[in-house]
Amino acid sequence: MIPGEIICPEGEILMANTGLDVLTITVSNVGDRPIQVGSHYHFYEVNDALHFERDSALGFRLNIPAGTAVRFEPGDTREVDLVALAGERSVWGLQGKINGKLQR
């Protein structure tokens, strides 16, 4: 093995988020500081300086690889893909707007 080498098993590659609802929204940072949002943060509860159709993001997170983030610089506007939360669909903490199970 070579340091950093990745040896993948034979067979089909499992694609993450298959079968989950995905939506695209436009997001603007109207604040004066950069805002970074992690891969599994409930997008409905992100920083209020990010302007977008917030109600449509209820129950969704960024559709990006786990452990990564998207950074919104002041004045930036961009489209992002969101994917539905899966599993128990419970959201606790963050801004405290949900603190329980999401309605399906």
C-alpha positions in Angstrom: 0.0 0.0 0.0 1.2 3.5 -0.8 0.5 6.3 1.8 -2.7 8.0 0.8 -3.8 5.3 -1.6 -7.4 4.4 -1.6 -8.4 0.8 -2.4 -12.0 0.5 -3.3 -13.9 -2.8 -3.2 -15.3 -4.3 -6.3 -19.0 -3.9 -7.0 -21.5 -1.1 -7.1 -20.8 2.2 -5.4 -23.5 3.3 -3.0 -24.7 6.8 -3.8 -25.6 8.9 -0.8 -29.1 10.6 -0.6 -30.6 8.3 -3.3 -34.4 8.6 -3.3 -34.5 11.6 -1.0 -36.3 14.8 -2.1 -33.9 17.5 -3.4 -34.7 21.2 -4.0 -32.6 24.1 -5.3 -33.0 27.5 -3.7 -31.3 30.9 -4.1 -29.5 32.2 -1.0 -28.1 35.7 -0.3 -25.8 36.7 2.5 -27.1 40.2 3.4 -24.8 40.4 6.5 -21.4 42.0 6.9 -19.5 38.7 7.8 -19.0 35.4 6.1 -21.3 32.6 7.1 -20.4 29.0 6.8 -23.0 26.2 6.9 -22.1 22.6 7.5 -23.3 19.6 5.6 -25.8 18.3 8.2 -27.1 21.6 9.6 -30.9 22.0 9.4 -31.0 24.8 6.7 -34.2 26.3 8.0 -32.3 27.3 11.1 -29.2 28.9 9.5 -28.1 32.4 10.4 -30.8 35.0 9.8 -28.4 37.1 7.6 -28.9 34.4 4.9 -32.0 35.4 3.0 -34.0 32.8 1.1 -37.4 31.2 1.0 -37.0 29.9 4.6 -40.2 27.9 4.8 -39.2 25.8 1.8 -36.1 24.7 3.6 -37.9 23.2 6.6 -36.6 19.6 7.0 -33.7 20.0 4.5 -29.9 20.3 4.7 -27.2 21.0 2.2 -26.7 18.3 -0.4 -22.9 18.1 -0.1 -20.5 15.5 1.2 -20.6 14.8 5.0 -18.1 16.9 6.9 -17.9 19.7 4.4 -19.5 23.1 4.4 -20.6 26.0 2.1 -19.3 29.5 2.8 -21.4 32.5 1.9 -19.3 35.7 1.7 -21.0 39.1 2.5 -23.1 40.2 -0.6 -22.9 36.7 -2.2 -26.0 35.2 -3.9 -25.9 31.6 -5.1 -28.0 28.6 -5.7 -27.6 25.6 -3.5 -29.1 22.1 -3.5 -30.8 20.9 -0.4 -31.7 17.3 0.4 -34.4 16.1 2.8 -33.4 15.0 6.3 -33.8 11.3 6.7 -33.9 8.8 9.6 -36.0 9.9 12.5 -36.3 13.4 11.0 -35.8 14.9 14.5 -34.1 18.3 14.9 -32.8 19.4 18.3 -30.9 22.5 19.4 -29.4 24.8 16.8 -31.7 27.9 17.0 -34.4 26.0 18.8 -37.0 26.6 16.2 -38.1 22.9 16.0 -36.8 20.8 19.0 -38.6 17.7 18.0 -39.8 15.6 15.1 -40.5 17.2 11.8 -43.9 16.6 10.2 -43.5 14.4 7.1 
